[in-house]
Amino acid sequence: MGMEVPYVVFEVWKKDRGRGTYAIDAYFTEFVSLTPRKVTLVRDARSLRAVKATNPLPVLLGRPVEELLKELYMVLQGASIEAREKRVGHMRRWNVWRILGIPTGHGRHIAIDEELAKVERENTLGLALLGKILGVKGESELTEVRVREKGVVYRRLWLEGGEVVGDGGTDKVYTNLLRMDPTFRTAFYSAILGKIALTEEIRKGAQAFAYSQQAT
């Protein structure tokens, strides 16, 4: 049992110089719960093995790719700074309590720091990857970037032994998302079972989950 996933192919240009041709998953990007994970669904277009679609998943990107990628970059930049500040602030408070001899639970603080470090790392890596794709080192350079959409191609994916597989073998990105991202997992199984009618319900669930993550 498999499915045909749409990708929007696009070229990145900066100061009238081409930087590469990429493709973004135009279906599952809408169902990834955390912003940095959306960036992992962008890949070098040359790595795609396109197929002729007979019953493809719909294209759900409701805006131009350039707008989407630039917004992702700005969100990730802000999230990276915020995550770093939260971690530094937590460590400072913990050190003050330790100096004052106030018991606050060593194990609990280690767990909090590890979780904050995980969030910081994921945001930082997502920002670095997107910065490489767009060829920018900061928000100020985004105005120099232009994205030219080239069309839609389709890639066949299926499940095999608990892993997501394509024509090139196991896809580690999708397999990792399937294991770690509950919103993606729900959307993936719904799609592969042909229950596309659940799309709007899943979208609302993805948004609710994203908002709850931003609030924490």
C-alpha positions, 0 to 999 in steps of 0.5 A: 500500500502506497501513496503519491506525494506532491512536491513543488519544485523551485529554484533559489536565486540570490542577487540574480545568481542561481543557488540550486533547485529544490523541492518541498513536500506540498502535502505533509508540510502542513501536518508537521507539528513543530516549525523546524521539522518542516524544513526537513521536508525540503530536499535537493530536487535531484534526489527525487525519483518522480513518478506519473501520478494516478491518484495523488495526494492534494497540494495543500500549500496555500501560499507561494513557496517564497513566502512560506520559506521566508516566514519559516526563516523568521519564525525559526530565528526568533524561536532559536533566540527565545529557546537559548534565552530560556535555557540560559535563564533557567541555568542562572536561576538554578545556580542562584538557588544552589549558591543560596543552598535552596534545595530545588531538585537536581534531577528535575533541573537536569531534565528541564535543561535537557528538554530546553537544550533539545528545543534549542538544538532543533530550532538552531539546526532547522535555521542553519539548514534553511539558511543554507538553502536560501543562501542567507546568514541573517534576516536582512539578506532575505530581501535579496532572495527570490524563489521561482516555482517550476511546477509539481512532481510526485513521489511514491512512498509506502510503509515497509517494516515500520519504515517509510520507503521510496524508490531510493530505499528507506527515507530517514526523514519521513521515518523519523517524523513518523516516530517522533511527531504525533501530528505527522503520524496521524496524517501519514496513516490517514493518507496511506489508508486513503482517508483524505477526507480527514484532512481538515480535521487533522489540520485543526489538530496540527494547529492546536498542537503547534499552539500548545507547543508555543505556549509552553 
